[in-house]
Amino acid sequence: VLQHYCSGKMKRNSRFHYIAITSKGTINMKQKAAVNILGTRGLIPRQIGLILSLGSFFLCMAAEALPGYVLLSPYYANRSYLISTTGDTAFTWKHQRANAYGSFLLDNGNLLRPTESTKQGLSASAVPNGLIQEIDRNGNVVWEFEYKSDQYVLHHGIWLMPNGNILASAFEKKTKAELQQAGITRNPPPPMFGGGRDESLLFEQLIEIDPRKPKGQEIVWMWKIWDHLVSAGQAYDNPHLFSTDLESPSYQSFNDWMHLNGIAYNPDLDQIVFSSRVFSEVYIIDHSTTTEEAAGHTGGRYGKGGDILYRWGNTSNYKRSGGIQLKVLHSPSWVPNGYPGAGNIIFFHNNENSNNSQIIEITPPLKQDGTYEMTNGIFGPEQPTWIYQANGFYSQMMSSCQRLPNGNTFIFEASSGRMREVDQNGTVLWQLGGSSTGPGFGFDNNLSAKAMKYEMNHPGIQKLLGIASKKQVAALKLKPVQILCSSGKISISHAAGANAAIYSMHGKKLWSSPVHDNNFTISTDGFSAGTYIVSTVSKSGTFSRQISIHK
């Protein structure tokens, strides 16, 4: 039966009543999409049983953590780290300038990060970085882009696009006269609380940067929220625009109007998702527009220019009622194709002043043409597809989450510095940190806005850790582990006392065993021809290498 259904004869996203049975007991699930249950990389685990009866679906699976490393760039620190799930530091970048919001690992093993510009110019209540850098493994600046003046400044995060371009958020200054003319009702804070001396407010830009290495840079696309405002009296009839009376009582002391705090890109739809800390809402806009079309209300693939295609989390923002009412969120992103929940949007819901944060996953009402359905005047869904919450799980600021290829979710709590990986039933598979001072890994600063987990077979991980030089081994305090594959066997040398494991390229653990001596071998007879990851984990660190088995 399993072979029959894995062959593709069951439609994706088919709906079933099903029960998930784990080692911790039976969890009854209401009708829910069996999204990519079959034939998706990394999701069908080693032990699985399937029974189909009267339209019910019974699934038994043993969840495992995805092999990989966490990238962490603490605020205002001059170092970034790759951390193993056991808490060991596998790699460290040293910087000349302090970190800003969050970082990306590139396929070449370099680091892409926002940082602080020393140039005089605009300041803001959010971390005003103004500079993006690519850093090589030795801490050298390979490329940088500065965007800061007395009228604009980069802030918060970045997003690496598939074509190598960089999506970034920035503030632009609007004067008191401009605010009054536009009908913005919020009063700017006085200078002592972060306001400008001219009673200005900061509004959002999104820019796309073409790095054009090794020198130079170019902004190839821009979107501005200022071009998509509507008066409060017309907001009900214009849910695709931002009402000029939006504000938050808890955010009166800061000088930015919206506080965009997370961006992501969907290459299939050519759309951008972002979130607002002040308005507690998720937004989607069209990226297929030209910059000129992005400033208007027509044009682009979806015909709406730069107007809002979709929004979710606070219907009162467009003068409606009903639906979920969020209270501060961060770090929205689409679940990538091929991952369980593909096409859904997942984000960290801080749930301010509740002492109970949540990870929320929603299924937007996407139509065939890539636009979004409104039902009874509001954007759905009425309820999330999946929610994770737990006792003691709370961060009142920043934070991030990330769907992993095997269906697990990686979560980072900024307030405590705690990171964890949970499966689809909410079971914690591993956890690090959790004190009020951060992870406690001995970093020079533990406060971070976000963290990201990368698969062990990520090209950047392999560049950094796959072939360890003598200098790396000394820096990581690892023994000179050697992993070789030839003559029908895998040889692991100098790893006595470690635990060894072999993973598929999809992150599925295929074999594991303690390493009994310094000349340990494994027969390849039980493995098909293909590429695998061999990893050893010990108290002194983690070492991994990609191997190929030929038959």
C-alpha positions, 0 to 999 in steps of 0.5 A: 500500500505504501509503495502504491501511494508513494508512486504518486497516485495520491494527489498532493494536499489531499485531505484526510482524517488521520491520527499520528501515533508517536512514541509519546502516545496518540495525538488525534488530529482534526481534518487537516491537509496531508501536505506532501506526506508522501514522496517528499524528501526527508519526511518519510522516516525510517520506521513507518506504518500505513493503514487506510480504512474508511477514509481514515489515515493512520501514520506512525513515524519516528521523528529525528532532528535534521543534521546541520548547524545553526548560524548566529550573529549576536547583536553588536558583537564582532563575531558570528558562529556556526553552532552544532546542536550539541552546543559546540562552536564549529566555526567562527567569523571575526569582524571589524564591525559589529553585527546588526540584525541577522546573517546568511551563509552563502554557498561559497562558505562566506557570510552575508550580513548587515552591519553598522555604517560609520557614515553620518546620517539618519538614525532610527529607533530600530537598529540602524545598520546602513551597510551590508557586507560579504565576509570570507572565512578569514574575516576579509570583506569581499564586497559591501554596499552602503545605503545611508544618508540624512534621508534614508538608511538600511535597517533590520534584515536582508533576504538572499534571492535565488539570482544572487541579488539581495532584498533589504529594508530601509527607512526614508524620512518624512517631514512634519509637513509631508505627514500632515499633507498625507493625513498621518494621524500619529504624532512623532515622539519628541527628540529625547525619545528618538524623534527627529528635531523636525518632528519627522517619522520614518517610513519603509522602503524595500530595495533589491541590490545587484552586488555585481562583484567584485566592485560596485553595486546597483539598486535594481528595484524599489518599493515604498509604503508611502506610495500606498496610503489611504485615508482612514475614511476610505480604508474600508473600501481599499483593503489593498492600501495602508490606512493613515491612522494606523498606530500602536499605543505601545509604540509611541516612543519610537520614530518609525511608523510601521517598523518592518521587521522581517522579509522573504521572497517567493521565486515561484510567485515573484512575491515578497512577504513582510511583517510589521511590529507596530501593525501586527500584520503580515503583508504580501506584495508583487515583485514582478513590477518595475520600480515605476509600477511599484509606485502605482496601483496597476501593472506587474504580473498581478495587475495591482502595481505595488499595492497589497496583494494579501494581508493577515493578522489584524482585520481592524487595520482595514476596518473589518472585524473577525479573524485572528488578532495578532500582537507583535510578530517577526520573521515571516517566510514561505515554506519552500517547495518540496518541504512539508507545508510547501506554500504556507507562511510561517512566522514567530508570533511574540504575542506581546504581554501574554507570556506565551509566544507561538509559531504560527503557520497559515495557508493563504487563500491562493487562487490559480492566478497567484492572487488571494481570495477574500471571504466575507470582506476579509483575507483568510484563513480563519484559523492557522494550519499549525500552531506551536506553543509550550510552557515557558516559550515566550519572547517579547522581542525579535525572534525567528522560526524556519521550516526545515526540509524534513518537516521539523521547525527550527525556533529561536527566542531572542529574549533568552537566546534559546534555540530548539527544533520541534517536529510536527507534533510539537515534540522538542528534538533538541534545545540549547540555551534558555537563560535570561543572559542568552545561550551561555556559549561564552560569546562576547554578546548573547543577544541576537535577533534571529538565527538560521539552521543549515543542513549538513549538506549545504554547500557553504557548510561543506566548504567550511567544514567538509575539508578541514585544514590544520588551521581549522582543526586547531581553531575548532579544537578537533582531532584530525578526523579523516573520513574516506570511502574506497574499496567497498568500505568507509574508513573513519580515522582518529575518532575513537569515542565519537558517535558516527552517523551516515545521512542521505542528502535529504537529511535522513539518518540511515545508520549510526554507531559508536566509534570503537577505535581510531581505525573504524570501518563500515561496509558499503554493501548495505548502501545504494550508489549515491552521495551521502554525508558521514558525520562524527560527533564528540565532546571536542566537536563535529566533523562531517564529509560528503562521500560518494559510493559507486557500485 
